[in-house]
Structures are given as C-alpha cells and as structure tokens.
Amino acid sequence: MSTTIEKAHTLSEALPYIRRYHGKTMVVKYGGGAMKSDELCRQVIADVVLLSLVGIRVVVVHGGGPEINELLARIGKEPRFVDGLRYTDDETMEAVQMVLCGRISKSLAQLIGDHGGKALSLSGVDGRLFVARQLDASLGLVGELTEVNPEPISIALAGGYIPVISTIACGEEPGVMYNINADSAAARLAVALDAEKLILLTDVRGILRDTKDESTLIPEVKLADVDKLKESGIISGGMIPKVECCARVVRAGVPRAHILDGRVPHSILIELLSDQGIGTMLYK
C-alpha cells in the first residue's frame, strides 16, 4: 500500500510541471557517451515518449562518437582528432553518415515507435535544416553552422512526431556535406525553435566542485558566474565546451539549459517533473 501511495505522490508532484511545460519545446542532445547501455537507452527513449504523450514537444539531437570509432576500426582506419574535434576526410565522412543518419537515427526512431510514440528521423540535409561552411581546413569536412531552418522540425512537431536529428549539414557550396558538433547543432536548434530548455544528456553528473567527488555537484549556475567558475578551475577540461554551449543558448533567450547524466535512470523525468532535480541547470 505504501508503494502505491508513493507512486501516487510522485504523479501528483509531476502535475504542475506537466502543466507548466505543456506545449513547450525541449531539445534533448543525447550524447554518444551516454548511449552505451541498451537498457538505459530504452529508458531514456521511454521517458522522451512519456513527455511527448503529456503534450511536451521533444526534439532529440543525437551524437555517436563511440559508434563511429567502432566502424572506422572495422575498416582499418585510425580515428584522428584535432583539438578535440574529429578530423573528417571523405572516407570518415562516409562512416559518419552511415552511423549517424543510418544506424543510430533509425534505431532511436524505432525505439520511440516501440514505446508508443511517433518518430521522424531527419538529418541536417533534409529540408536544408542545417547549412554550414568549413570550420578549419585542418579539420577537413567539419563545419560550423551558418544557417538553421527549423521549418521541417516545426512541421513534424505540429503533427505529433518526435524528430530525431543527426548532425550532418549541407555545405554553402553545392555538393558538399559537413560533420557538425552535436552540442553546437542542438544549441542552435534550441534557439531557432524558441525552446523552453536545452538538455545535454551526457556521461557526467554535471558541474562538480571536485571532479573526483560526485557529492559536490553544483545544481544551479547563474550565467554571470560561469567565468568565475572557469577562472577557479571548477569548470575545466571537457566540461568547458558543454558549459559554453549552455551559456550561448541562455544568452540567446532559451530560459534554461541543463547538463544531466544520461547514465542515471529517468534523469530527464527527475529533472523536469520533480522538485528534486538531478544535474546542473544554467539560467540567466
């Protein structure tokens, strides 16, 4: 009986949040590092479908770095990185397309359908959703976005679909496609869609005062405090680009950005639909 009451209490606690976010858009970037467990992946997708079914408009932008490395290893090609970004030649670009637009995007779309949702798998090339130019010649076919056309996403959302986006972009020049950093693409899309939140699902708890102690999680960070946290070394290493990504969208008008640990079961629901919260939230 007590378990039943606890479940009812949890549902009751979620009600004001469902009311607040009904009809609002959430962009969820699902990172490759958080996608390693099939069981957790199914839970994440089940949570995304639940949000959609209660009237929250969810867009999933996915990564796939580990899977790309796996395919490159199978074809005998050594992955190469320059300042943390994947060097992308023609052969690597083929692998990126096969993994992101093919295996991962379609698998996530199928999972959404298996859990009772409606998914539409798209890449940045579809409808010229993403347009880019070369970021730097030393990186090959890695691009920086120059244009985001959210119309295909808006049409899908209006039809009750959950768009699943792989981050390949059209080049400004004909016949060229670029590999785009998924965090950057999700951030630009969140701004273009006038989203309520950007959520980065990754494989870390959030911003920690001590990276070796998860109990030192900082649950909330004001935009004005980001530079001080960088200067003090609390925001460092791989957390810097994630925080900068969140800071950019908040500056551009998205009210909240979250860094969540996708390895924690139901982390999205805990963060969005409970009083507790679970990761780090950035806000203005």
C-alpha positions in Angstrom: 0.0 0.0 0.0 2.8 2.4 0.9 4.4 1.9 -2.5 1.1 2.7 -4.3 0.8 5.9 -2.2 4.4 6.8 -3.1 3.6 6.4 -6.8 0.5 8.5 -6.5 2.5 11.2 -4.7 5.1 11.1 -7.5 2.4 11.6 -10.1 0.9 14.4 -8.1 4.2 16.1 -7.8 4.7 16.0 -11.6 1.3 17.7 -12.4 2.4 21.3 -12.0 5.5 20.7 -14.1 3.4 19.0 -16.8 1.0 22.0 -16.8 4.0 24.4 -17.0 5.7 22.7 -19.9 2.6 21.6 -21.9 3.0 22.8 -25.5 6.6 23.9 -24.8 9.6 22.6 -26.8 12.5 20.8 -25.3 15.7 20.0 -27.3 17.5 16.9 -25.9 21.0 16.3 -27.1 21.7 12.6 -26.4 25.4 12.1 -26.4 27.2 9.0 -27.6 28.9 8.6 -24.2 25.5 8.3 -22.6 24.2 5.7 -25.1 26.5 2.8 -24.3 23.9 0.8 -22.3 21.0 -0.7 -24.3 18.8 -0.8 -21.2 19.5 2.9 -20.3 18.9 3.9 -23.9 15.4 2.2 -23.8 14.7 4.0 -20.5 15.7 7.4 -22.0 13.5 6.9 -25.0 10.6 5.7 -22.9 10.9 9.0 -20.9 11.0 11.0 -24.1 7.9 9.3 -25.3 6.2 10.0 -21.9 7.0 13.7 -22.2 5.6 13.7 -25.7 2.4 12.0 -24.7 1.7 14.5 -22.0 1.9 17.4 -24.5 5.6 18.4 -24.3 7.2 18.9 -27.7 10.5 17.0 -27.6 13.3 17.1 -30.2 16.2 14.6 -30.0 19.6 15.5 -31.4 22.0 12.6 -31.1 25.7 12.0 -31.2 27.5 8.8 -31.9 31.3 9.2 -31.5 32.0 5.7 -30.0 30.0 4.0 -32.8 31.8 6.0 -35.4 35.2 4.9 -33.9 33.9 1.3 -33.9 33.1 1.4 -37.6 36.4 3.1 -38.5 38.2 0.4 -36.6 36.4 -2.3 -38.5 37.5 -0.8 -41.9 41.1 -0.4 -40.5 41.0 3.4 -40.3 42.5 5.2 -37.3 40.4 8.0 -35.9 42.2 11.3 -35.8 41.3 14.3 -33.6 42.5 17.9 -33.7 41.8 20.0 -30.6 39.1 17.5 -29.6 37.3 17.6 -32.9 37.2 14.6 -35.3 39.3 15.1 -38.5 36.8 14.2 -41.2 38.1 13.2 -44.7 35.9 11.7 -47.4 36.2 8.2 -46.0 35.5 9.3 -42.5 32.5 11.3 -43.7 31.0 8.2 -45.3 31.3 6.4 -41.9 29.8 9.4 -40.1 26.8 9.4 -42.4 26.4 5.6 -42.1 26.4 5.6 -38.3 24.6 8.9 -37.5 22.0 9.0 -40.3 21.6 5.3 -40.6 22.2 3.0 -37.6 21.7 5.4 -34.7 19.0 7.6 -36.0 16.9 4.8 -37.3 17.4 2.7 -34.1 16.2 5.6 -31.9 13.2 6.2 -34.2 12.3 2.5 -33.9 12.7 2.6 -30.1 10.3 5.6 -30.0 7.8 3.6 -32.0 8.2 0.5 -29.8 7.3 2.7 -26.8 4.1 4.1 -28.4 5.5 7.4 -29.8 5.8 8.7 -33.3 9.3 9.5 -34.6 10.6 11.2 -37.7 14.2 10.6 -38.4 15.9 13.5 -40.1 19.4 14.7 -40.9 20.5 18.3 -41.2 20.5 17.8 -45.0 16.7 17.2 -45.0 14.9 20.5 -45.9 18.3 22.2 -45.6 17.7 22.1 -41.8 21.5 22.8 -41.2 23.7 24.8 -43.6 27.4 25.1 -42.8 30.8 26.2 -44.0 34.2 24.6 -43.4 35.3 25.3 -39.8 39.0 25.0 -40.5 41.0 23.3 -43.3 43.0 21.3 -40.7 39.7 19.5 -39.7 38.6 18.5 -43.2 34.9 18.2 -43.6 34.0 19.6 -40.2 31.6 22.5 -40.5 30.3 25.4 -38.4 26.6 26.2 -38.8 25.8 29.4 -40.8 22.0 28.8 -41.1 19.3 26.8 -39.2 16.0 26.3 -40.9 13.6 24.9 -38.3 10.6 24.6 -40.5 10.9 20.8 -41.0 11.1 20.3 -37.3 8.1 22.6 -36.6 6.0 20.7 -39.1 7.0 17.4 -37.5 6.2 18.6 -34.0 2.8 20.0 -35.1 2.0 16.5 -36.4 2.7 15.0 -33.0 6.1 13.5 -34.1 9.3 13.3 -32.1 12.0 14.5 -34.5 15.3 12.5 -34.3 18.1 14.6 -35.7 21.5 13.5 -37.0 24.0 16.3 -37.3 25.1 16.3 -40.9 24.8 19.7 -42.7 24.5 20.9 -46.2 27.5 22.9 -47.4 27.0 26.5 -48.5 28.8 25.3 -51.7 26.9 22.7 -53.8 27.8 19.0 -53.5 29.5 19.3 -50.1 28.3 18.0 -46.7 29.8 18.6 -43.3 30.1 16.8 -40.0 28.7 19.1 -37.2 29.4 19.0 -33.5 26.2 17.7 -32.0 26.2 20.0 -28.9 26.5 23.1 -31.2 23.8 21.8 -33.5 21.4 21.2 -30.6 22.1 24.6 -29.2 21.5 26.4 -32.5 18.3 24.4 -33.0 17.0 25.2 -29.5 17.4 28.9 -30.2 15.8 28.6 -33.6 12.8 26.7 -32.2 12.4 29.2 -29.3 12.7 26.2 -27.0 12.0 26.3 -23.3 15.0 24.2 -22.4 18.2 22.6 -23.9 19.1 19.4 -22.2 22.6 17.9 -22.7 22.4 14.2 -21.7 26.0 13.1 -21.2 28.1 10.7 -19.1 28.9 13.1 -16.2 26.7 14.2 -13.3 27.0 17.9 -14.2 29.4 20.6 -12.9 31.3 19.3 -9.8 33.3 21.4 -7.4 35.6 18.4 -7.1 35.6 16.2 -10.2 36.5 13.2 -8.1 33.5 13.6 -5.7 30.0 13.4 -7.2 28.5 14.7 -4.0 30.0 18.1 -4.8 27.5 18.6 -7.7 26.5 22.3 -8.3 22.8 22.1 -9.0 22.3 25.7 -10.3 24.7 28.1 -12.0 23.8 31.7 -12.9 25.1 32.9 -16.3 27.0 35.7 -14.6 29.0 33.1 -12.5 30.3 31.0 -15.4 33.5 33.0 -15.9 34.4 32.9 -12.2 33.9 29.1 -12.2 36.2 28.8 -15.2 38.9 31.0 -13.6 38.8 29.0 -10.4 39.2 25.8 -12.4 35.9 24.3 -11.3 34.8 24.3 -15.0 37.6 22.8 -16.8 38.6 20.2 -19.5 35.7 18.6 -21.4 33.1 20.4 -19.3 34.2 23.8 -20.8 32.6 23.3 -24.2 29.4 21.9 -22.7 29.0 24.9 -20.3 29.8 27.3 -23.1 27.2 25.7 -25.3 24.6 26.1 -22.5 25.7 29.7 -21.8 25.2 30.6 -25.5 21.7 29.4 -25.7 20.7 31.1 -22.4 22.2 34.3 -23.7 20.2 33.9 -26.9 16.9 33.7 -25.0 16.4 30.0 -24.0 15.3 30.2 -20.4 17.1 27.1 -19.0 19.9 24.8 -20.1 20.7 21.5 -18.3 23.6 19.1 -18.1 22.4 15.7 -17.0 23.9 12.3 -16.5 22.2 10.1 -19.1 23.5 7.0 -17.2 21.1 7.7 -14.3 17.8 6.0 -14.9 15.0 8.5 -15.6 17.3 11.5 -15.3 15.1 13.6 -17.7 11.9 12.9 -15.7 13.6 13.6 -12.4 15.0 17.0 -13.6 11.8 18.1 -15.4 8.9 16.7 -13.5 10.0 16.6 -9.9 11.0 19.1 -7.1 14.3 17.3 -6.7 16.3 17.9 -9.9 19.4 15.9 -10.7 22.0 17.7 -12.8 23.3 21.2 -13.3 21.0 23.9 -14.6 22.2 27.2 -16.2 20.0 30.2 -16.2 20.2 33.9 -16.6 
